[in-house]
Amino acid sequence: MKDFPHVDEDDREEVLDGFRDAVNMTPKELEAWLDTDESASVGDTNDEESTGHQMGRKILEIKGKKKADYTDDDYGAMKKVNGYVARHSKQGPDDDVENSRWRYSLMNWGHDPLKA
């Protein structure tokens, strides 16, 4: 998964702030989620793993680093997460949000829409 957008140096703080807002699951929560059957059941798959599931692993990698160690790819991944969460959050179901594929997909991207 290397198709991350470029982030100019001047935009990195804004992207990082957006990422911190978008990813509302802790690394422990996200890691446990990615190990569930529900997590593996959603998303588009090119190989054996969905794009969202791959991004969840990338988010864990980023969260395990210090800011000074973030790479261009890390900032690009953050920007991609921000866009996905913003777009996908607007498309929620009318009922049974808790058990919806919509929520499961967002959670793969580190965002639980039911979390306050």
Biopython code that builds the backbone (N, CA, C, O; Angstrom):
import numpy as np
from Bio.PDB.StructureBuilder import StructureBuilder

atoms = [
    (1, "MET", "N", (0.847, -1.172, 0.000)),
    (1, "MET", "CA", (0.000, 0.000, 0.000)),
    (1, "MET", "C", (0.892, 1.234, 0.000)),
    (1, "MET", "O", (1.239, 1.753, 1.061)),
    (2, "LYS", "N", (1.254, 1.693, -1.161)),
    (2, "LYS", "CA", (2.165, 2.829, -1.266)),
    (2, "LYS", "C", (1.576, 3.966, -2.091)),
    (2, "LYS", "O", (2.328, 4.802, -2.593)),
    (3, "ASP", "N", (0.280, 4.023, -2.246)),
    (3, "ASP", "CA", (-0.328, 5.070, -3.049)),
    (3, "ASP", "C", (-0.792, 6.237, -2.176)),
    (3, "ASP", "O", (-1.955, 6.638, -2.216)),
    (4, "PHE", "N", (0.141, 6.771, -1.389)),
    (4, "PHE", "CA", (-0.181, 7.863, -0.489)),
    (4, "PHE", "C", (0.044, 9.204, -1.169)),
    (4, "PHE", "O", (1.000, 9.369, -1.928)),
    (5, "PRO", "N", (-0.841, 10.165, -0.896)),
    (5, "PRO", "CA", (-0.662, 11.497, -1.482)),
    (5, "PRO", "C", (0.529, 12.215, -0.857)),
    (5, "PRO", "O", (0.916, 11.934, 0.277)),
    (6, "HIS", "N", (1.092, 13.130, -1.602)),
    (6, "HIS", "CA", (2.204, 13.948, -1.093)),
    (6, "HIS", "C", (1.651, 15.020, -0.155)),
    (6, "HIS", "O", (0.572, 15.562, -0.392)),
    (7, "VAL", "N", (2.387, 15.318, 0.898)),
    (7, "VAL", "CA", (2.015, 16.376, 1.836)),
    (7, "VAL", "C", (3.179, 17.354, 1.916)),
    (7, "VAL", "O", (4.285, 16.987, 2.314)),
    (8, "ASP", "N", (2.922, 18.607, 1.535)),
    (8, "ASP", "CA", (3.947, 19.644, 1.625)),
    (8, "ASP", "C", (4.322, 19.882, 3.083)),
    (8, "ASP", "O", (3.502, 19.707, 3.984)),
    (9, "GLU", "N", (5.555, 20.278, 3.300)),
    (9, "GLU", "CA", (6.054, 20.564, 4.662)),
    (9, "GLU", "C", (5.129, 21.537, 5.396)),
    (9, "GLU", "O", (4.861, 21.367, 6.585)),
    (10, "ASP", "N", (4.643, 22.558, 4.684)),
    (10, "ASP", "CA", (3.792, 23.580, 5.303)),
    (10, "ASP", "C", (2.447, 23.033, 5.779)),
    (10, "ASP", "O", (1.800, 23.642, 6.630)),
    (11, "ASP", "N", (2.027, 21.909, 5.247)),
    (11, "ASP", "CA", (0.710, 21.349, 5.569)),
    (11, "ASP", "C", (0.771, 20.222, 6.594)),
    (11, "ASP", "O", (-0.269, 19.695, 6.988)),
    (12, "ARG", "N", (1.949, 19.850, 7.024)),
    (12, "ARG", "CA", (2.088, 18.668, 7.880)),
    (12, "ARG", "C", (1.403, 18.806, 9.238)),
    (12, "ARG", "O", (0.806, 17.844, 9.720)),
    (13, "GLU", "N", (1.475, 19.966, 9.855)),
    (13, "GLU", "CA", (0.826, 20.151, 11.161)),
    (13, "GLU", "C", (-0.686, 20.017, 11.027)),
    (13, "GLU", "O", (-1.332, 19.397, 11.872)),
    (14, "GLU", "N", (-1.245, 20.585, 9.987)),
    (14, "GLU", "CA", (-2.685, 20.496, 9.750)),
    (14, "GLU", "C", (-3.100, 19.042, 9.505)),
    (14, "GLU", "O", (-4.124, 18.593, 10.020)),
    (15, "VAL", "N", (-2.317, 18.319, 8.733)),
    (15, "VAL", "CA", (-2.607, 16.909, 8.454)),
    (15, "VAL", "C", (-2.508, 16.103, 9.750)),
    (15, "VAL", "O", (-3.358, 15.253, 10.015)),
    (16, "LEU", "N", (-1.495, 16.358, 10.544)),
    (16, "LEU", "CA", (-1.323, 15.645, 11.807)),
    (16, "LEU", "C", (-2.480, 15.933, 12.763)),
    (16, "LEU", "O", (-2.981, 15.018, 13.417)),
    (17, "ASP", "N", (-2.906, 17.179, 12.849)),
    (17, "ASP", "CA", (-4.043, 17.526, 13.706)),
    (17, "ASP", "C", (-5.308, 16.804, 13.244)),
    (17, "ASP", "O", (-6.063, 16.280, 14.063)),
    (18, "GLY", "N", (-5.532, 16.780, 11.937)),
    (18, "GLY", "CA", (-6.689, 16.076, 11.388)),
    (18, "GLY", "C", (-6.640, 14.594, 11.684)),
    (18, "GLY", "O", (-7.662, 13.985, 11.999)),
    (19, "PHE", "N", (-5.459, 14.012, 11.585)),
    (19, "PHE", "CA", (-5.265, 12.592, 11.865)),
    (19, "PHE", "C", (-5.585, 12.288, 13.334)),
    (19, "PHE", "O", (-6.235, 11.290, 13.647)),
    (20, "ARG", "N", (-5.127, 13.149, 14.206)),
    (20, "ARG", "CA", (-5.396, 12.948, 15.639)),
    (20, "ARG", "C", (-6.893, 13.016, 15.928)),
    (20, "ARG", "O", (-7.387, 12.318, 16.814)),
    (21, "ASP", "N", (-7.610, 13.846, 15.190)),
    (21, "ASP", "CA", (-9.064, 13.933, 15.354)),
    (21, "ASP", "C", (-9.765, 12.732, 14.724)),
    (21, "ASP", "O", (-10.695, 12.179, 15.312)),
    (22, "ALA", "N", (-9.332, 12.330, 13.550)),
    (22, "ALA", "CA", (-9.990, 11.252, 12.810)),
    (22, "ALA", "C", (-9.800, 9.898, 13.480)),
    (22, "ALA", "O", (-10.740, 9.107, 13.558)),
    (23, "VAL", "N", (-8.601, 9.628, 13.959)),
    (23, "VAL", "CA", (-8.300, 8.328, 14.568)),
    (23, "VAL", "C", (-8.613, 8.435, 16.062)),
    (23, "VAL", "O", (-7.800, 8.908, 16.855)),
    (24, "ASN", "N", (-9.817, 7.981, 16.419)),
    (24, "ASN", "CA", (-10.244, 8.100, 17.808)),
    (24, "ASN", "C", (-10.129, 6.780, 18.576)),
    (24, "ASN", "O", (-10.542, 6.700, 19.733)),
    (25, "MET", "N", (-9.579, 5.761, 17.948)),
    (25, "MET", "CA", (-9.336, 4.486, 18.634)),
    (25, "MET", "C", (-7.889, 4.458, 19.115)),
    (25, "MET", "O", (-6.984, 4.934, 18.430)),
    (26, "THR", "N", (-7.689, 3.901, 20.289)),
    (26, "THR", "CA", (-6.327, 3.760, 20.798)),
    (26, "THR", "C", (-5.627, 2.649, 20.011)),
    (26, "THR", "O", (-6.295, 1.820, 19.394)),
    (27, "PRO", "N", (-4.301, 2.624, 20.026)),
    (27, "PRO", "CA", (-3.609, 1.520, 19.358)),
    (27, "PRO", "C", (-4.070, 0.154, 19.873)),
    (27, "PRO", "O", (-4.221, -0.784, 19.090)),
    (28, "LYS", "N", (-4.292, 0.038, 21.170)),
    (28, "LYS", "CA", (-4.740, -1.231, 21.746)),
    (28, "LYS", "C", (-6.121, -1.616, 21.196)),
    (28, "LYS", "O", (-6.348, -2.771, 20.836)),
    (29, "GLU", "N", (-7.036, -0.647, 21.134)),
    (29, "GLU", "CA", (-8.372, -0.909, 20.591)),
    (29, "GLU", "C", (-8.309, -1.299, 19.121)),
    (29, "GLU", "O", (-8.965, -2.247, 18.691)),
    (30, "LEU", "N", (-7.512, -0.556, 18.355)),
    (30, "LEU", "CA", (-7.399, -0.827, 16.927)),
    (30, "LEU", "C", (-6.768, -2.189, 16.674)),
    (30, "LEU", "O", (-7.233, -2.943, 15.820)),
    (31, "GLU", "N", (-5.727, -2.500, 17.402)),
    (31, "GLU", "CA", (-5.064, -3.791, 17.227)),
    (31, "GLU", "C", (-6.027, -4.946, 17.526)),
    (31, "GLU", "O", (-6.078, -5.929, 16.787)),
    (32, "ALA", "N", (-6.788, -4.815, 18.621)),
    (32, "ALA", "CA", (-7.770, -5.856, 18.964)),
    (32, "ALA", "C", (-8.849, -5.947, 17.890)),
    (32, "ALA", "O", (-9.269, -7.045, 17.526)),
    (33, "TRP", "N", (-9.299, -4.803, 17.380)),
    (33, "TRP", "CA", (-10.323, -4.777, 16.332)),
    (33, "TRP", "C", (-9.838, -5.484, 15.070)),
    (33, "TRP", "O", (-10.571, -6.277, 14.478)),
    (34, "LEU", "N", (-8.620, -5.201, 14.664)),
    (34, "LEU", "CA", (-8.091, -5.774, 13.418)),
    (34, "LEU", "C", (-7.979, -7.295, 13.489)),
    (34, "LEU", "O", (-7.882, -7.957, 12.456)),
    (35, "ASP", "N", (-7.991, -7.850, 14.691)),
    (35, "ASP", "CA", (-7.921, -9.303, 14.865)),
    (35, "ASP", "C", (-9.294, -9.983, 14.805)),
    (35, "ASP", "O", (-9.377, -11.206, 14.920)),
    (36, "THR", "N", (-10.364, -9.210, 14.628)),
    (36, "THR", "CA", (-11.714, -9.792, 14.624)),
    (36, "THR", "C", (-12.137, -10.231, 13.222)),
    (36, "THR", "O", (-11.618, -9.750, 12.214)),
    (37, "ASP", "N", (-13.085, -11.150, 13.189)),
    (37, "ASP", "CA", (-13.679, -11.577, 11.913)),
    (37, "ASP", "C", (-14.441, -10.432, 11.268)),
    (37, "ASP", "O", (-14.452, -10.303, 10.044)),
    (38, "GLU", "N", (-15.081, -9.594, 12.088)),
    (38, "GLU", "CA", (-15.840, -8.455, 11.558)),
    (38, "GLU", "C", (-14.930, -7.502, 10.797)),
    (38, "GLU", "O", (-15.298, -6.986, 9.742)),
    (39, "SER", "N", (-13.752, -7.275, 11.336)),
    (39, "SER", "CA", (-12.798, -6.388, 10.673)),
    (39, "SER", "C", (-12.414, -6.926, 9.297)),
    (39, "SER", "O", (-12.340, -6.178, 8.321)),
    (40, "ALA", "N", (-12.174, -8.216, 9.237)),
    (40, "ALA", "CA", (-11.757, -8.834, 7.975)),
    (40, "ALA", "C", (-12.905, -8.974, 6.980)),
    (40, "ALA", "O", (-12.675, -9.245, 5.802)),
    (41, "SER", "N", (-14.137, -8.791, 7.448)),
    (41, "SER", "CA", (-15.301, -9.035, 6.589)),
    (41, "SER", "C", (-15.677, -7.857, 5.706)),
    (41, "SER", "O", (-16.545, -8.000, 4.845)),
    (42, "VAL", "N", (-15.056, -6.699, 5.890)),
    (42, "VAL", "CA", (-15.453, -5.505, 5.130)),
    (42, "VAL", "C", (-14.299, -4.948, 4.317)),
    (42, "VAL", "O", (-13.129, -5.200, 4.604)),
    (43, "GLY", "N", (-14.660, -4.186, 3.298)),
    (43, "GLY", "CA", (-13.673, -3.475, 2.491)),
    (43, "GLY", "C", (-13.374, -4.159, 1.186)),
    (43, "GLY", "O", (-13.693, -5.329, 0.976)),
    (44, "ASP", "N", (-12.747, -3.388, 0.308)),
    (44, "ASP", "CA", (-12.339, -3.921, -0.996)),
    (44, "ASP", "C", (-11.029, -4.667, -0.846)),
    (44, "ASP", "O", (-10.131, -4.234, -0.123)),
    (45, "THR", "N", (-10.929, -5.784, -1.531)),
    (45, "THR", "CA", (-9.709, -6.579, -1.429)),
    (45, "THR", "C", (-9.075, -6.769, -2.790)),
    (45, "THR", "O", (-9.726, -7.209, -3.738)),
    (46, "ASN", "N", (-7.806, -6.434, -2.876)),
    (46, "ASN", "CA", (-7.043, -6.695, -4.093)),
    (46, "ASN", "C", (-6.312, -8.016, -3.949)),
    (46, "ASN", "O", (-6.167, -8.766, -4.915)),
    (47, "ASP", "N", (-5.865, -8.289, -2.768)),
    (47, "ASP", "CA", (-5.186, -9.543, -2.468)),
    (47, "ASP", "C", (-6.052, -10.268, -1.443)),
    (47, "ASP", "O", (-7.243, -10.479, -1.671)),
    (48, "GLU", "N", (-5.472, -10.639, -0.344)),
    (48, "GLU", "CA", (-6.221, -11.314, 0.701)),
    (48, "GLU", "C", (-6.662, -10.361, 1.796)),
    (48, "GLU", "O", (-7.497, -10.721, 2.626)),
    (49, "GLU", "N", (-6.121, -9.161, 1.816)),
    (49, "GLU", "CA", (-6.413, -8.199, 2.877)),
    (49, "GLU", "C", (-7.008, -6.934, 2.287)),
    (49, "GLU", "O", (-6.521, -6.432, 1.274)),
    (50, "SER", "N", (-8.061, -6.412, 2.913)),
    (50, "SER", "CA", (-8.716, -5.204, 2.402)),
    (50, "SER", "C", (-7.818, -3.982, 2.567)),
    (50, "SER", "O", (-6.894, -3.970, 3.380)),
    (51, "THR", "N", (-8.112, -2.967, 1.782)),
    (51, "THR", "CA", (-7.381, -1.701, 1.860)),
    (51, "THR", "C", (-7.488, -1.109, 3.257)),
    (51, "THR", "O", (-6.497, -0.636, 3.813)),
    (52, "GLY", "N", (-8.701, -1.135, 3.830)),
    (52, "GLY", "CA", (-8.892, -0.583, 5.166)),
    (52, "GLY", "C", (-8.123, -1.339, 6.230)),
    (52, "GLY", "O", (-7.585, -0.742, 7.162)),
    (53, "HIS", "N", (-8.074, -2.647, 6.087)),
    (53, "HIS", "CA", (-7.333, -3.466, 7.051)),
    (53, "HIS", "C", (-5.840, -3.151, 6.955)),
    (53, "HIS", "O", (-5.156, -3.046, 7.973)),
    (54, "GLN", "N", (-5.346, -3.003, 5.741)),
    (54, "GLN", "CA", (-3.940, -2.613, 5.554)),
    (54, "GLN", "C", (-3.686, -1.241, 6.179)),
    (54, "GLN", "O", (-2.654, -1.017, 6.811)),
    (55, "MET", "N", (-4.645, -0.322, 5.992)),
    (55, "MET", "CA", (-4.476, 1.018, 6.552)),
    (55, "MET", "C", (-4.497, 0.970, 8.075)),
    (55, "MET", "O", (-3.774, 1.724, 8.727)),
    (56, "GLY", "N", (-5.307, 0.104, 8.639)),
    (56, "GLY", "CA", (-5.308, -0.051, 10.091)),
    (56, "GLY", "C", (-3.932, -0.433, 10.611)),
    (56, "GLY", "O", (-3.478, 0.077, 11.635)),
    (57, "ARG", "N", (-3.270, -1.341, 9.893)),
    (57, "ARG", "CA", (-1.912, -1.728, 10.299)),
    (57, "ARG", "C", (-0.939, -0.562, 10.137)),
    (57, "ARG", "O", (-0.037, -0.391, 10.956)),
    (58, "LYS", "N", (-1.117, 0.241, 9.086)),
    (58, "LYS", "CA", (-0.268, 1.423, 8.872)),
    (58, "LYS", "C", (-0.491, 2.442, 9.994)),
    (58, "LYS", "O", (0.459, 3.059, 10.476)),
    (59, "ILE", "N", (-1.746, 2.612, 10.404)),
    (59, "ILE", "CA", (-2.047, 3.528, 11.505)),
    (59, "ILE", "C", (-1.333, 3.076, 12.775)),
    (59, "ILE", "O", (-0.769, 3.898, 13.497)),
    (60, "LEU", "N", (-1.355, 1.789, 13.048)),
    (60, "LEU", "CA", (-0.641, 1.277, 14.225)),
    (60, "LEU", "C", (0.858, 1.560, 14.134)),
    (60, "LEU", "O", (1.497, 1.903, 15.128)),
    (61, "GLU", "N", (1.404, 1.412, 12.937)),
    (61, "GLU", "CA", (2.827, 1.711, 12.728)),
    (61, "GLU", "C", (3.106, 3.186, 13.024)),
    (61, "GLU", "O", (4.076, 3.513, 13.707)),
    (62, "ILE", "N", (2.255, 4.070, 12.509)),
    (62, "ILE", "CA", (2.432, 5.511, 12.728)),
    (62, "ILE", "C", (2.300, 5.844, 14.209)),
    (62, "ILE", "O", (3.110, 6.591, 14.759)),
    (63, "LYS", "N", (1.285, 5.293, 14.846)),
    (63, "LYS", "CA", (1.043, 5.569, 16.262)),
    (63, "LYS", "C", (2.191, 5.080, 17.148)),
    (63, "LYS", "O", (2.365, 5.562, 18.268)),
    (64, "GLY", "N", (2.966, 4.128, 16.647)),
    (64, "GLY", "CA", (4.097, 3.602, 17.399)),
    (64, "GLY", "C", (5.366, 4.418, 17.252)),
    (64, "GLY", "O", (6.394, 4.087, 17.842)),
    (65, "LYS", "N", (5.298, 5.490, 16.463)),
    (65, "LYS", "CA", (6.475, 6.329, 16.215)),
    (65, "LYS", "C", (6.378, 7.650, 16.960)),
    (65, "LYS", "O", (5.305, 8.068, 17.394)),
    (66, "LYS", "N", (7.519, 8.287, 17.093)),
    (66, "LYS", "CA", (7.568, 9.663, 17.562)),
    (66, "LYS", "C", (7.391, 10.577, 16.360)),
    (66, "LYS", "O", (7.748, 10.216, 15.239)),
    (67, "LYS", "N", (6.843, 11.756, 16.595)),
    (67, "LYS", "CA", (6.599, 12.714, 15.517)),
    (67, "LYS", "C", (7.864, 12.980, 14.689)),
    (67, "LYS", "O", (7.792, 13.097, 13.465)),
    (68, "ALA", "N", (8.997, 13.073, 15.343)),
    (68, "ALA", "CA", (10.254, 13.359, 14.645)),
    (68, "ALA", "C", (10.634, 12.255, 13.659)),
    (68, "ALA", "O", (11.436, 12.474, 12.752)),
    (69, "ASP", "N", (10.055, 11.075, 13.842)),
    (69, "ASP", "CA", (10.383, 9.938, 12.979)),
    (69, "ASP", "C", (9.377, 9.709, 11.855)),
    (69, "ASP", "O", (9.529, 8.765, 11.081)),
    (70, "TYR", "N", (8.346, 10.559, 11.751)),
    (70, "TYR", "CA", (7.365, 10.408, 10.679)),
    (70, "TYR", "C", (8.023, 10.633, 9.322)),
    (70, "TYR", "O", (8.814, 11.559, 9.146)),
    (71, "THR", "N", (7.684, 9.777, 8.374)),
    (71, "THR", "CA", (8.216, 9.877, 7.014)),
    (71, "THR", "C", (7.208, 10.562, 6.102)),
    (71, "THR", "O", (6.077, 10.837, 6.502)),
    (72, "ASP", "N", (7.630, 10.832, 4.876)),
    (72, "ASP", "CA", (6.709, 11.372, 3.867)),
    (72, "ASP", "C", (5.518, 10.437, 3.680)),
    (72, "ASP", "O", (4.377, 10.889, 3.577)),
    (73, "ASP", "N", (5.788, 9.126, 3.637)),
    (73, "ASP", "CA", (4.707, 8.141, 3.500)),
    (73, "ASP", "C", (3.753, 8.200, 4.688)),
    (73, "ASP", "O", (2.542, 8.055, 4.518)),
    (74, "ASP", "N", (4.279, 8.408, 5.871)),
    (74, "ASP", "CA", (3.421, 8.496, 7.058)),
    (74, "ASP", "C", (2.460, 9.682, 6.933)),
    (74, "ASP", "O", (1.263, 9.545, 7.187)),
    (75, "TYR", "N", (2.985, 10.833, 6.545)),
    (75, "TYR", "CA", (2.114, 12.005, 6.376)),
    (75, "TYR", "C", (1.108, 11.775, 5.252)),
    (75, "TYR", "O", (-0.045, 12.194, 5.357)),
    (76, "GLY", "N", (1.530, 11.123, 4.194)),
    (76, "GLY", "CA", (0.604, 10.804, 3.113)),
    (76, "GLY", "C", (-0.490, 9.861, 3.569)),
    (76, "GLY", "O", (-1.648, 10.013, 3.181)),
    (77, "ALA", "N", (-0.128, 8.885, 4.394)),
    (77, "ALA", "CA", (-1.121, 7.948, 4.936)),
    (77, "ALA", "C", (-2.093, 8.688, 5.850)),
    (77, "ALA", "O", (-3.297, 8.436, 5.815)),
    (78, "MET", "N", (-1.574, 9.594, 6.662)),
    (78, "MET", "CA", (-2.440, 10.379, 7.543)),
    (78, "MET", "C", (-3.449, 11.182, 6.724)),
    (78, "MET", "O", (-4.631, 11.239, 7.062)),
    (79, "LYS", "N", (-2.974, 11.794, 5.656)),
    (79, "LYS", "CA", (-3.860, 12.583, 4.804)),
    (79, "LYS", "C", (-4.942, 11.696, 4.185)),
    (79, "LYS", "O", (-6.099, 12.100, 4.077)),
    (80, "LYS", "N", (-4.561, 10.508, 3.786)),
    (80, "LYS", "CA", (-5.514, 9.570, 3.198)),
    (80, "LYS", "C", (-6.554, 9.149, 4.240)),
    (80, "LYS", "O", (-7.742, 9.061, 3.928)),
    (81, "VAL", "N", (-6.119, 8.892, 5.461)),
    (81, "VAL", "CA", (-7.038, 8.538, 6.547)),
    (81, "VAL", "C", (-8.019, 9.683, 6.788)),
    (81, "VAL", "O", (-9.224, 9.460, 6.903)),
    (82, "ASN", "N", (-7.503, 10.896, 6.861)),
    (82, "ASN", "CA", (-8.360, 12.063, 7.106)),
    (82, "ASN", "C", (-9.459, 12.166, 6.054)),
    (82, "ASN", "O", (-10.624, 12.381, 6.390)),
    (83, "GLY", "N", (-9.097, 12.017, 4.798)),
    (83, "GLY", "CA", (-10.071, 12.114, 3.717)),
    (83, "GLY", "C", (-11.090, 10.997, 3.766)),
    (83, "GLY", "O", (-12.285, 11.235, 3.591)),
    (84, "TYR", "N", (-10.627, 9.777, 4.001)),
    (84, "TYR", "CA", (-11.535, 8.635, 4.048)),
    (84, "TYR", "C", (-12.547, 8.788, 5.183)),
    (84, "TYR", "O", (-13.749, 8.618, 4.980)),
    (85, "VAL", "N", (-12.051, 9.109, 6.373)),
    (85, "VAL", "CA", (-12.940, 9.233, 7.525)),
    (85, "VAL", "C", (-13.944, 10.361, 7.303)),
    (85, "VAL", "O", (-15.123, 10.207, 7.624)),
    (86, "ALA", "N", (-13.497, 11.487, 6.763)),
    (86, "ALA", "CA", (-14.407, 12.608, 6.505)),
    (86, "ALA", "C", (-15.498, 12.221, 5.505)),
    (86, "ALA", "O", (-16.675, 12.506, 5.729)),
    (87, "ARG", "N", (-15.116, 11.579, 4.414)),
    (87, "ARG", "CA", (-16.098, 11.190, 3.382)),
    (87, "ARG", "C", (-17.030, 10.092, 3.879)),
    (87, "ARG", "O", (-18.250, 10.191, 3.747)),
    (88, "HIS", "N", (-16.450, 9.060, 4.444)),
    (88, "HIS", "CA", (-17.224, 7.881, 4.818)),
    (88, "HIS", "C", (-18.155, 8.173, 6.005)),
    (88, "HIS", "O", (-19.226, 7.574, 6.109)),
    (89, "SER", "N", (-17.761, 9.074, 6.884)),
    (89, "SER", "CA", (-18.588, 9.410, 8.042)),
    (89, "SER", "C", (-19.934, 9.990, 7.634)),
    (89, "SER", "O", (-20.910, 9.862, 8.374)),
    (90, "LYS", "N", (-20.002, 10.614, 6.486)),
    (90, "LYS", "CA", (-21.240, 11.238, 5.994)),
    (90, "LYS", "C", (-22.209, 10.232, 5.393)),
    (90, "LYS", "O", (-23.334, 10.598, 5.054)),
    (91, "GLN", "N", (-21.805, 8.977, 5.252)),
    (91, "GLN", "CA", (-22.594, 7.990, 4.528)),
    (91, "GLN", "C", (-23.222, 6.942, 5.432)),
    (91, "GLN", "O", (-23.550, 5.856, 4.954)),
    (92, "GLY", "N", (-23.400, 7.217, 6.702)),
    (92, "GLY", "CA", (-23.850, 6.217, 7.661)),
    (92, "GLY", "C", (-25.254, 5.696, 7.426)),
    (92, "GLY", "O", (-26.069, 6.349, 6.775)),
    (93, "PRO", "N", (-25.530, 4.516, 7.960)),
    (93, "PRO", "CA", (-26.855, 3.913, 7.829)),
    (93, "PRO", "C", (-27.867, 4.596, 8.757)),
    (93, "PRO", "O", (-27.487, 5.295, 9.696)),
    (94, "ASP", "N", (-29.146, 4.384, 8.484)),
    (94, "ASP", "CA", (-30.195, 4.973, 9.302)),
    (94, "ASP", "C", (-30.450, 4.180, 10.580)),
    (94, "ASP", "O", (-30.925, 4.730, 11.574)),
    (95, "ASP", "N", (-30.134, 2.887, 10.549)),
    (95, "ASP", "CA", (-30.388, 2.065, 11.729)),
    (95, "ASP", "C", (-29.272, 1.044, 11.935)),
    (95, "ASP", "O", (-28.475, 0.796, 11.030)),
    (96, "ASP", "N", (-29.221, 0.468, 13.104)),
    (96, "ASP", "CA", (-28.229, -0.540, 13.500)),
    (96, "ASP", "C", (-26.797, -0.136, 13.147)),
    (96, "ASP", "O", (-26.055, -0.906, 12.537)),
    (97, "VAL", "N", (-26.430, 1.061, 13.533)),
    (97, "VAL", "CA", (-25.080, 1.556, 13.288)),
    (97, "VAL", "C", (-24.047, 0.651, 13.948)),
    (97, "VAL", "O", (-22.992, 0.383, 13.373)),
    (98, "GLU", "N", (-24.351, 0.182, 15.155)),
    (98, "GLU", "CA", (-23.372, -0.586, 15.923)),
    (98, "GLU", "C", (-22.859, -1.819, 15.179)),
    (98, "GLU", "O", (-21.673, -2.137, 15.258)),
    (99, "ASN", "N", (-23.727, -2.505, 14.468)),
    (99, "ASN", "CA", (-23.354, -3.738, 13.775)),
    (99, "ASN", "C", (-23.290, -3.578, 12.265)),
    (99, "ASN", "O", (-23.428, -4.553, 11.527)),
    (100, "SER", "N", (-23.083, -2.364, 11.813)),
    (100, "SER", "CA", (-23.107, -2.101, 10.367)),
    (100, "SER", "C", (-21.731, -2.275, 9.725)),
    (100, "SER", "O", (-20.699, -2.060, 10.360)),
    (101, "ARG", "N", (-21.744, -2.662, 8.473)),
    (101, "ARG", "CA", (-20.514, -2.743, 7.694)),
    (101, "ARG", "C", (-19.870, -1.364, 7.608)),
    (101, "ARG", "O", (-18.645, -1.257, 7.554)),
    (102, "TRP", "N", (-20.679, -0.314, 7.594)),
    (102, "TRP", "CA", (-20.202, 1.070, 7.561)),
    (102, "TRP", "C", (-19.302, 1.350, 8.769)),
    (102, "TRP", "O", (-18.195, 1.868, 8.621)),
    (103, "ARG", "N", (-19.786, 1.003, 9.956)),
    (103, "ARG", "CA", (-18.983, 1.214, 11.167)),
    (103, "ARG", "C", (-17.735, 0.352, 11.134)),
    (103, "ARG", "O", (-16.647, 0.821, 11.466)),
    (104, "TYR", "N", (-17.881, -0.899, 10.739)),
    (104, "TYR", "CA", (-16.733, -1.803, 10.698)),
    (104, "TYR", "C", (-15.643, -1.261, 9.774)),
    (104, "TYR", "O", (-14.456, -1.324, 10.094)),
    (105, "SER", "N", (-16.059, -0.729, 8.632)),
    (105, "SER", "CA", (-15.097, -0.175, 7.686)),
    (105, "SER", "C", (-14.367, 1.026, 8.290)),
    (105, "SER", "O", (-13.144, 1.130, 8.188)),
    (106, "LEU", "N", (-15.118, 1.927, 8.916)),
    (106, "LEU", "CA", (-14.487, 3.081, 9.560)),
    (106, "LEU", "C", (-13.528, 2.652, 10.664)),
    (106, "LEU", "O", (-12.469, 3.254, 10.845)),
    (107, "MET", "N", (-13.898, 1.622, 11.391)),
    (107, "MET", "CA", (-13.027, 1.162, 12.470)),
    (107, "MET", "C", (-11.716, 0.600, 11.927)),
    (107, "MET", "O", (-10.681, 0.715, 12.583)),
    (108, "ASN", "N", (-11.743, -0.002, 10.746)),
    (108, "ASN", "CA", (-10.491, -0.452, 10.130)),
    (108, "ASN", "C", (-9.554, 0.722, 9.893)),
    (108, "ASN", "O", (-8.333, 0.565, 9.886)),
    (109, "TRP", "N", (-10.136, 1.900, 9.698)),
    (109, "TRP", "CA", (-9.373, 3.119, 9.458)),
    (109, "TRP", "C", (-9.126, 3.896, 10.769)),
    (109, "TRP", "O", (-8.722, 5.059, 10.742)),
    (110, "GLY", "N", (-9.377, 3.230, 11.922)),
    (110, "GLY", "CA", (-9.055, 3.823, 13.214)),
    (110, "GLY", "C", (-10.113, 4.728, 13.802)),
    (110, "GLY", "O", (-9.870, 5.385, 14.814)),
    (111, "HIS", "N", (-11.296, 4.776, 13.182)),
    (111, "HIS", "CA", (-12.351, 5.677, 13.644)),
    (111, "HIS", "C", (-13.614, 4.897, 14.019)),
    (111, "HIS", "O", (-14.230, 4.252, 13.170)),
    (112, "ASP", "N", (-13.988, 4.961, 15.280)),
    (112, "ASP", "CA", (-15.233, 4.347, 15.725)),
    (112, "ASP", "C", (-16.285, 5.443, 15.842)),
    (112, "ASP", "O", (-16.186, 6.282, 16.738)),
    (113, "PRO", "N", (-17.298, 5.466, 14.960)),
    (113, "PRO", "CA", (-18.293, 6.537, 14.980)),
    (113, "PRO", "C", (-19.160, 6.528, 16.231)),
    (113, "PRO", "O", (-19.857, 7.508, 16.493)),
    (114, "LEU", "N", (-19.139, 5.463, 17.003)),
    (114, "LEU", "CA", (-19.929, 5.414, 18.242)),
    (114, "LEU", "C", (-19.155, 5.904, 19.452)),
    (114, "LEU", "O", (-19.712, 6.037, 20.542)),
    (115, "LYS", "N", (-17.881, 6.170, 19.261)),
    (115, "LYS", "CA", (-17.040, 6.619, 20.370)),
    (115, "LYS", "C", (-17.198, 8.124, 20.547)),
    (115, "LYS", "O", (-17.095, 8.891, 19.590)),
    (116, "ALA", "N", (-17.450, 8.530, 21.786)),
    (116, "ALA", "CA", (-17.648, 9.957, 22.062)),
    (116, "ALA", "C", (-16.353, 10.739, 21.941)),
    (116, "ALA", "O", (-16.344, 11.954, 22.141)),
]
sb = StructureBuilder()
sb.init_structure("model")
sb.init_model(0)
sb.init_chain("A")
sb.init_seg("    ")
for serial, (resi, resn, name, xyz) in enumerate(atoms, 1):
    if name == "N":
        sb.init_residue(resn, " ", resi, " ")
    sb.init_atom(name, np.array(xyz, "f"), 0.0, 1.0, " ", f" {name:<3s}", serial, name[0])
structure = sb.get_structure()
